[in-house]
Amino acid sequence: MNSVILQLASKYVRGLLIIFSVIMLVRGHNLPGGGFIGGLLAGLSLAYKGFAFTQDIVEKEMKVRPEYFMVIGLVLVFASLWPGLLLEGTLMQGVWFTIPFPFTEGYKFGTPFLFDIGVYFVVIGVTVLFLFSLSEKN
Amino acid sequence: MNSIALPLLLPFAIAIGLLLVRSAVMSRWVGPLGSLAMLVVAVYLNFKVQQDGILTLNTGGWIAPFGIALVVDYLSSLMLVVSSLIAFVIALFANRNLPDDIPLSRFYFFFFTLNMGVNGAFITGDVFNLYVWFEVMLISSFVLITLGKKKAQLEGGIKYLALNIMGSMLFLAGLGLLYGKTGTLNMAHLAGILKNDHQAILMNPSSVLFFVAFGIKAAVFPLYFWLPSSYHTPDITISSLFAGLLTKVGVYTLIRFFTLFFVQDQVFWHNLLLIVAGLTMVTGGMAAATYYDTRRILSYHIISQIGYMIMGLGIFTPLAIAGAVFFTIHNMIAKTGTFIAAGLIAKIKGTYELKEVGGLYRQNPLLAVLFIIPAFALAGFPPISGFFAKFMLLKAGVDSGQYLITAIALITGFFTLYSMIKIWNEAFLKKQPEGRETGPGVKLQFADYAPLVILAGASLLMGIFAAPVFDYVMQAGDQLFEPSAYINAVLTPQLP
């Protein structure tokens, strides 16, 4: 597709989509959102440039193959299973701790969030991989 | 009991490792060793169940029915052992037999995700979690079918995917109804609620949806079309894996659901199950008799054998359910064995078409012996495993006065025998047809026979030592027939 409007818009929209996807990821524990939706948005932002220009540009820009996003994600998911077993005695049990942050109550970080981040990366990898293989010429 | 999660964690970890390290040499070792580790874990869990009774794990520390419970009882631990054995054998077979255009690391990645899905379906105690494992299985198996990237494989894969996604959607719809009416998806909790409810007959819409969904997965009579149109397309390694595992998971879930909580309205359900079982047996057996391609014969034959398992569920006495369980494990082993034998025949002769092969008995007597053991096990010859499995089902049928289905099961036995004898006559006894090529004439090594030796040995041992197996499946049958132990084990809060 060769549309100037889309190409120009992609510059700004992509950044917004990435920020929005991270917000979605972070608020997802108790509110609508989470790793899956966040990952879809982030994957979309990568695909956006592919729609506006060509796939090669995105592939060059990404520097890593989308498969590696999946690997990182799966490793994070796998890692998030164990703290519960070691500290609380049950597999996958949530372990939470607070990171102190000035002027606030601190930021709560835990294994469910780590799991969500893993899902986020897996979904980015899968989305980009799908869009790449669908848009291949052959 | 955190070790219950091992059958899931092990394949998951191996799959991640295979994504990270993609060397073919490594995968050659990781495949068999990984599945052997799964087998060891499964056997350990099996012993543990026999010692301590039903094992449960409330994942994430959320007590049932709020969290997802993993439950291992007699039936699921037995299925774990047999499915891991099949996985191990297929890994050995794949190392020798997978064509070069399928990268081993890629095959094993999906092989282990498939096994994770299968194991998950066996040990979960939560209906929605079961749905997730079905999806894991469906996606991995679809990729495995189309791994060779041939046109026929894509066609078969699409048919497989389309019908199975239909099944998944019906599953999801049934699940929604179930949750809407009872407010829980924990299987033990559901059983507790539905047992004491005089309006439980209102669950029938939901159970019909589940029945159709699992019927598609298990390939019962009107819903089996995806199986014969897809199983002969992928490489024989992958077909044998599917033949051993996929439909049997559907049968397992049918047994689990229709003994644990869909036990109301027995007149309707058991008659329906028996009718479906009879038709499945006959149509599958008759269709198998008409083909001359070994893979197609064996594919239709899977369907015919599914009928026996459903028959046990339909008769619904402890003996019948135990017979269905015995038949399922015997069938997983023997069926995979015949598929592998078909693969070896094709390796020697270069074709699956029975009209073009012959003279194998003279050429390779060892293969003939190794084929005849699982084949006669399927046909139900004593003293191999199939005889005792069939005997239990038939005895249960006669005991409970279900003469019609018993007669059908006996007649189907002849169909089975016919198609097995056909393969035997055409491939082994008859002379090599003149004017046809004798095939690549590959000399088989011991490593080629090893998977078949293991399966034939397992089938023989299950026949010779039928008494301990019989005792075990009877205990499994009793446990399924009287689910209060299962319900108590899951719902009693435990201290970590």
Interface residues (C-beta under 8 A of the other chain):
Chain A: E67 M70 V71 L74 V75 F78 L81 G84 L85 E88 G89 T90 L91 M92 Q93 G94
Chain B: N2 A5 L9 F12 A13 A15 I16 L19 L20 L57 N58 T59 G60 G61 P496
